[in-house]
Amino acid sequence: MTSGRAGQPSVVLVGAHGYGREHLHRLARLQAAGRLRLVGVADPRPLDAEQRSLAGAAAHRPDAAELIAAVEPDLVILATPVHTHVDLAVLALRAGAHVLLEKPPAPTLDGLGQLLAAQRETGRACQIGFQAFGSGAVDELTRQIRAGVLGEVRGIAATGLWWRDDDYWSRSAWAGRRWLHGRPVNDGALTNAFAHAVALAVRLDGSGGDRSIRQIELDTYRTRAVTAHDTASVRLRTARGTPVTIAVTLCAQQPVEPFIEVFGSAGTAVLHYTQDRLRTPAGDSVHRRTDLVENLLDQIADPGVPLLVPLSQTLSFTQVAEAVHRSPAPVEVAQRSLTDLPALTRRAATTGRLYRELGADWARAAAYRWTPPSHPPTG
């Protein structure tokens, strides 16, 4: 390891474009504050002027494995395509580094098992980049649920209404793919764009993300010339037996910020997780957000500090991703046929019915049901 200085772990960023650019800004700020030293940036593409300025004196190499071996960092941050997550995270863990891995952690349960095995083998920390779990709004909602403010939790719903144009689906070779060069990518509205909504929905009743979902039903659709879904609905039961329905689309021409609803016997809570806003019977509130990199740095300095999104807590989310991976190819529909899509999406989320059960002419996906294994993947 190359830390050397107390309180300043050495860091390598793998992936400097896309969301990786946000990490570069964050790392430059944290380095200026004396919390870390950025010692390397790995990306096969050249860095532009802004990226070079943010990286400062850090080494830049196209090959992540070569860079990690050369500088032996304390922490590796991975902001790379989904189908590279498992191999790169295992490499970093076995090199002795702690890891922050962007969501989703793995495209399949098999990949999650490999990650969990590598973490057990190395004893390193692995935080997953579900940034919404750093929100104080999530903490407050969790507190109120545990305190009984909502009464008995009877159901949870997630609604996602975004618009993504053709540029979104053509931004990279892996975008909109189920597979790439024989490797699972499992991109799509549920597994990537609205992954935060899925991860929150399956944990908020107190089940814990490390406990197995009981059963999953879903239907998926696509309007673009891709293989992944852009519209989907899911119905499941958590480990505690709470019914959860998630309905999302990337075809809403009048986008609305996504939200989670928790229905209780004493009232309903609405969480706007991208805005850190919460409405409950106790009132409306807006909250601050804890940065996941800073939380991981705190845990590295003091192992008694809990991670906000430890790898082990992403099992239930990955089980939903596995159901998508195993399900038939999404049904192709014409975008012009998606009439009343916002209203249908709300009906699906709040009634617990899938798109195909709501009578829409376009929603003709065959029923797909999958029961996850009761034991976690072992790698």
C-alpha positions in Angstrom: 0.0 0.0 0.0 1.1 3.5 -0.7 -0.8 5.6 1.9 2.2 6.4 4.2 0.6 9.5 5.6 -1.8 9.1 8.5 -5.4 9.8 7.5 -4.6 10.0 3.8 -5.4 6.8 2.0 -4.1 6.5 -1.6 -6.8 6.2 -4.2 -7.1 5.0 -7.8 -10.1 5.9 -9.9 -11.0 3.4 -12.7 -13.2 5.0 -15.2 -12.9 8.8 -15.6 -15.7 9.4 -18.1 -19.5 9.4 -17.6 -20.2 9.2 -13.9 -16.4 8.8 -13.3 -16.1 12.5 -14.0 -18.2 13.2 -11.0 -15.9 11.0 -9.0 -12.9 13.1 -10.2 -14.5 16.3 -9.0 -15.3 14.6 -5.6 -11.7 13.2 -5.3 -10.2 16.6 -6.1 -12.3 18.1 -3.4 -11.4 15.5 -0.8 -7.7 15.7 -1.7 -7.8 19.4 -1.2 -9.4 18.8 2.2 -6.5 16.4 3.1 -8.7 13.3 3.3 -6.9 11.3 0.6 -4.3 11.2 -2.1 -5.3 10.5 -5.7 -2.4 8.5 -7.1 -3.8 7.1 -10.3 -6.6 7.3 -12.9 -7.2 4.3 -15.3 -9.2 4.8 -18.4 -8.5 3.5 -22.0 -9.6 6.8 -23.4 -7.5 10.0 -23.1 -8.3 12.5 -20.4 -9.5 15.9 -21.5 -8.2 19.2 -20.1 -10.7 19.3 -17.2 -10.0 15.7 -16.3 -6.2 16.2 -16.4 -6.6 19.3 -14.2 -8.7 17.4 -11.6 -6.3 14.4 -11.6 -3.3 16.7 -10.9 -0.2 14.7 -10.4 -1.9 11.3 -10.4 -0.6 8.8 -12.9 -2.9 8.0 -15.9 -2.7 4.6 -17.6 -5.2 2.9 -19.9 -4.9 -0.4 -18.1 -6.5 -0.7 -14.7 -4.7 -3.9 -13.6 -1.3 -2.5 -14.6 -1.9 0.7 -12.7 -3.2 -1.0 -9.5 -0.2 -3.3 -9.5 2.2 -0.3 -10.0 0.8 2.0 -7.3 -0.8 -0.4 -4.8 -3.6 1.9 -3.7 -5.5 1.7 -0.4 -8.8 2.3 -2.2 -10.1 1.7 -5.7 -13.2 3.5 -7.0 -14.8 1.7 -10.0 -17.0 3.7 -12.4 -16.9 1.3 -15.4 -19.4 -0.5 -17.6 -21.6 -3.0 -15.7 -20.2 -6.1 -17.4 -16.6 -5.2 -16.1 -17.7 -4.7 -12.5 -17.0 -8.2 -11.2 -13.6 -8.8 -12.7 -12.3 -5.3 -11.8 -13.6 -5.4 -8.2 -12.2 -8.9 -7.6 -8.9 -7.7 -9.0 -8.8 -4.7 -6.7 -9.9 -6.6 -3.6 -7.2 -9.2 -4.2 -4.6 -6.5 -4.7 -5.4 -5.5 -1.1 -7.5 -2.4 -1.8 -10.8 -1.4 -0.4 -13.4 -0.8 -3.1 -16.2 1.6 -3.9 -18.1 -0.1 -6.8 -20.7 1.8 -8.7 -24.2 0.3 -9.0 -25.3 -2.2 -10.0 -22.7 -4.3 -8.3 -23.1 -7.2 -10.7 -25.4 -8.1 -13.6 -26.2 -11.5 -12.1 -26.3 -13.5 -8.8 -23.3 -15.5 -10.0 -21.3 -12.3 -10.3 -22.4 -11.1 -6.8 -21.3 -14.5 -5.4 -17.8 -14.0 -6.9 -17.6 -10.5 -5.3 -18.8 -11.8 -1.9 -16.2 -14.6 -2.1 -13.4 -12.2 -2.9 -14.4 -9.9 -0.1 -14.5 -12.8 2.4 -11.1 -14.0 1.2 -9.5 -10.5 1.5 -11.3 -8.9 4.4 -11.4 -5.6 2.5 -14.4 -3.2 2.6 -16.7 -2.9 -0.4 -19.2 -0.1 -0.7 -21.8 -0.1 -3.5 -22.6 3.2 -5.2 -26.3 3.4 -4.4 -26.0 7.1 -3.5 -29.6 7.4 -2.4 -28.8 5.3 0.7 -26.7 8.2 1.9 -29.8 10.4 2.0 -31.0 11.6 5.4 -34.5 11.2 4.0 -34.0 7.5 3.8 -32.6 7.4 7.4 -35.6 9.4 8.7 -38.1 7.2 6.8 -36.4 4.1 8.2 -36.5 5.6 11.7 -40.2 6.4 11.4 -41.1 2.9 10.1 -39.2 1.3 13.0 -40.9 3.7 15.5 -44.4 2.7 14.2 -45.3 6.2 12.8 -46.8 4.5 9.8 -48.3 1.6 11.8 -48.0 -1.8 10.2 -46.3 -1.7 6.8 -48.8 -3.2 4.4 -47.1 -2.5 1.0 -44.4 -0.6 -0.8 -44.6 0.9 -4.3 -42.0 2.5 -6.6 -42.9 4.7 -9.6 -40.4 5.8 -12.3 -41.4 8.0 -15.2 -38.3 9.3 -17.1 -37.6 10.0 -20.8 -34.4 8.7 -22.4 -33.8 9.5 -26.1 -31.9 7.6 -28.7 -28.6 9.2 -27.6 -28.9 7.5 -24.2 -29.2 4.1 -25.8 -26.3 4.6 -28.2 -23.9 6.3 -25.7 -21.7 3.2 -25.4 -21.3 -0.3 -26.8 -23.0 -1.8 -23.7 -25.9 0.5 -23.3 -29.3 -1.2 -23.9 -27.7 -4.6 -24.1 -28.6 -7.8 -22.3 -25.3 -9.4 -23.4 -22.1 -8.1 -24.9 -19.4 -10.4 -26.4 -20.9 -13.3 -24.5 -20.9 -11.6 -21.1 -24.1 -10.5 -19.2 -24.7 -6.8 -19.1 -28.3 -6.8 -18.0 -28.9 -3.1 -18.7 -32.4 -1.6 -18.5 -34.8 0.6 -16.6 -35.1 -1.7 -13.6 -31.5 -2.8 -13.4 -29.7 0.5 -14.1 -31.7 3.7 -14.6 -34.1 3.0 -11.7 -31.8 0.7 -9.7 -32.0 3.0 -6.7 -35.8 2.7 -6.7 -35.6 -1.1 -6.7 -32.9 -1.2 -4.0 -34.8 1.1 -1.8 -38.2 -0.6 -2.3 -36.9 -4.1 -1.3 -35.2 -2.8 1.9 -37.5 -0.2 3.4 -39.7 -2.5 5.3 -36.8 -3.7 7.4 -36.1 -6.9 5.5 -32.5 -6.0 5.0 -30.9 -6.3 1.6 -29.0 -9.4 2.6 -32.1 -11.6 3.0 -33.7 -13.5 0.1 -36.8 -12.2 -1.6 -39.6 -14.8 -1.5 -40.9 -14.5 -5.1 -40.6 -12.2 -8.1 -43.1 -11.7 -11.0 -42.4 -9.3 -13.9 -43.1 -8.2 -17.4 -40.7 -6.2 -19.6 -41.0 -4.2 -22.9 -38.8 -2.2 -25.3 -39.5 0.5 -27.8 -36.0 1.1 -29.0 -33.7 -0.9 -31.3 -31.9 -2.4 -28.3 -32.2 -5.8 -26.5 -32.8 -4.5 -23.0 -36.1 -3.2 -21.6 -37.1 0.4 -21.2 -40.4 -0.2 -19.6 -41.2 -2.9 -16.9 -43.2 -3.8 -13.9 -42.3 -6.1 -11.0 -44.3 -7.6 -8.2 -42.5 -9.3 -5.3 -42.6 -10.2 -1.6 -39.7 -9.3 0.6 -38.1 -11.6 3.1 -40.7 -10.2 5.7 -43.6 -10.9 3.3 -44.3 -7.3 2.4 -45.8 -6.9 -1.1 -43.8 -4.6 -3.3 -44.7 -3.3 -6.7 -42.3 -1.4 -9.0 -43.4 0.2 -12.3 -40.9 2.2 -14.4 -40.5 3.5 -17.9 -37.9 5.5 -19.8 -40.6 6.5 -22.3 -42.5 9.1 -20.3 -42.4 12.2 -22.5 -43.4 14.3 -19.5 -40.8 13.1 -16.9 -41.5 13.0 -13.2 -38.9 12.5 -10.5 -39.2 8.9 -9.2 -40.6 8.2 -5.8 -41.2 5.4 -3.3 -44.5 5.0 -1.3 -44.7 3.1 1.9 -48.3 2.2 2.8 -48.9 1.7 6.5 -52.0 1.0 8.6 -51.6 4.5 10.2 -50.6 6.5 7.1 -48.5 6.7 3.9 -44.9 8.0 3.4 -43.7 9.3 0.1 -39.9 9.4 -0.5 -38.6 11.4 -3.5 -35.1 9.9 -3.3 -33.4 12.0 -6.0 -34.4 15.1 -4.2 -33.9 13.9 -0.6 -37.6 14.9 0.1 -39.9 13.0 2.5 -43.6 13.3 3.3 -45.0 11.3 6.2 -47.8 11.7 8.7 -45.2 13.4 10.9 -44.7 16.2 8.2 -42.7 17.2 5.2 -38.9 17.5 5.3 -35.8 17.9 3.1 -32.6 16.2 4.2 -28.8 16.3 3.6 -26.9 13.5 2.0 -23.8 11.7 3.2 -21.2 11.1 0.5 -20.5 7.3 0.0 -16.8 7.9 -0.6 -16.5 9.9 2.6 -18.4 7.2 4.5 -16.0 4.6 3.2 -13.0 6.7 4.1 -14.5 7.0 7.6 -14.8 3.2 7.8 -11.2 2.7 6.6 -10.0 5.0 9.4 -12.3 3.4 12.0 -13.7 -0.1 11.2 -16.4 0.6 13.8 -18.1 3.0 11.4 -20.7 1.1 9.5 -20.8 1.3 5.7 -24.0 2.8 4.3 -24.2 0.3 1.4 -22.1 -2.8 2.1 -21.9 -5.4 -0.7 -23.7 -8.0 1.4 -26.8 -5.7 1.6 -27.3 -5.8 -2.2 -28.5 -9.4 -2.4 -32.2 -8.6 -2.7 -31.6 -6.0 -5.4 -29.4 -8.5 -7.4 -32.2 -11.1 -7.1 -34.5 -8.7 -8.9 -31.7 -8.2 -11.5 -31.3 -11.9 -11.8 -35.0 -12.3 -12.5 -34.7 -9.8 -15.3 -31.6 -11.6 -16.6 -33.5 -14.9 -16.6 -36.7 -13.6 -18.1 -37.7 -13.8 -21.8 -36.5 -11.0 -24.1 -38.6 -7.8 -23.6 -41.7 -7.6 -25.8 -41.2 -5.0 -28.6 -43.9 -2.3 -28.7 -44.3 0.8 -30.8 -43.7 3.9 -28.8 -46.8 5.5 -30.2 -48.9 2.7 -28.8 -47.9 3.6 -25.2 -51.0 5.6 -24.6 -51.8 6.7 -21.0 -48.4 5.4 -19.9 -48.1 7.7 -16.8 -51.6 6.7 -15.6 -50.9 3.0 -16.2 -47.6 3.2 -14.4 -49.2 4.8 -11.4 -52.0 2.2 -11.4 -49.5 -0.6 -11.6 -47.5 0.7 -8.7 -50.5 1.5 -6.4 -52.7 -1.5 -7.2 -50.0 -4.2 -7.1 -50.8 -5.3 -10.7 -48.4 -5.6 -13.6 -48.7 -3.8 -16.9 -50.0 -6.9 -18.5 -52.8 -7.2 -15.9 -54.2 -3.7 -16.5 -55.8 -4.2 -19.9 -53.4 -2.1 -22.1 -53.3 -3.4 -25.7 -49.5 -3.1 -25.9 -48.8 -5.0 -22.6 -48.7 -8.5 -23.9 -45.7 -10.0 -22.2 -46.1 -13.6 -21.0 -46.3 -14.1 -17.3 -42.8 -14.7 -15.8 -42.3 -15.8 -12.2 -39.1 -16.7 -10.4 -38.4 -17.9 -6.9 -34.9 -16.9 -5.7 -32.8 -19.4 -3.8 -33.1 -19.1 0.0 -29.3 -19.1 0.4 -27.0 -16.3 -0.7 -24.6 -16.9 -3.6 -21.3 -18.3 -2.7 -19.1 -17.6 -5.7 
